Amino acid sequence: MRRPGAWWRGKSTPAKVETYTRWSLQSFGLVEIFWLGPLAFGEVPAALAWTLLLALCAHAVLGAVTTSKALDWTRGRREQPVRLVIAYGVATAVISVGTLGVMLRVPADEEAGTRTALVLFVGILMVGAGCATPGLRTRRRVIGAALGASLGAGAASVPSGLPAPAALITAATVLFTTAIFALTAGFSVWLLNAVHELDEARETRARLAVAEERLRFGRDLHDVMGRNLAVIALKSELAVQLTRRGRPEAVDQMTEVQRIAQESQKEVREVVRGYREADLSAELAGAQGVLTAAGISCDVAGPAAGLPGPVQSALGWVVREATTNVLRHGDARRCDIGVRVGPDAVVLSVENDGAKAPGALSGGSGLAGLRERLAEVDGTLEAGVVADADGVFRVVAEVPLAGRTVGPRRDAAYERSAG
């Protein structure tokens, strides 16, 4: 059974921001229903008050739908809901002006009814501006909508029976409140888009790092194989020509081709071996630099020098894969990497917060590949969400040192780490 809030922790940072933005903007409708709705009761007959409440509920629902579709448009999931935004704007104008006219003409108390009418009038326009803003393409249109609402409010107030000074104050109030709500909604949409762009930039940076490594490997192979293949092609062509002429030197040329091919095969193996082997100290420094650049606090503790080459290579790949998981999954703010070298084994642990729901990372192909690499040096790997910690993911790799030569710094380093 999932614990309360697990669905929230399972979301990525952009998904969390989008959910929060939707809830915030759609809460405008709740303000309209539960704050503005009850104001009419006691000021007009009950039947008319209920009619106004139902109109406000319909307006709130239409505003929530408009906001939802507009946010989908800003995220590129649908076309701009132009007709829906226009329909919502018309509904806002009709309901606000209608409410103002009714409340000014059928009040139980004239003074109290006027105050209530103005609050309802300004409140409906204010909520309408907040819900319609995400569906407008530019700031110019948002500003134009706020100014239009203000001028329309002033123009509608005079025929409704308000004196000119009161109509002017009403227009200024509408301009201020609609501008505030429009600014709030517009900033929320901007923040949502900015978070998505930052997340996409992080993904792009990870893909570029992979592409750069592939290019480096390709350059190394080209440097190794380019000249040798050219020589092989030249000598093979020469051997063909000598063979056609019946010259015995063709055998010498083919022997040379064989030698160069064997040397090329050896050099390719060395390049691949160098690519597959990872230096643990370099990987730890690289992981700390990459995570820090991504805004994740990273602490590295423990010795990395003096370990056998195969052990360093296997643990270096653990650091690479764990760092990739921290960057690509969850919403980490902290990552701790520790190396503890004992008399019989070396233990590497990578622990980060902000992990997704339990089980989200423990079965990936990357971790399966790490288990295969560690198995070559008789090592083991454990990975998963820590049971007694909220959202903490831990990777622990252990490699035995029995029968392997370890540098002289191992014992002193172990004493420091153990102490």
Order of alpha helices (4+ residues) and beta strands (2+ residues): alpha-alpha-alpha-alpha-alpha-alpha-alpha-alpha-alpha-beta-alpha-beta-beta-alpha-beta-beta-alpha
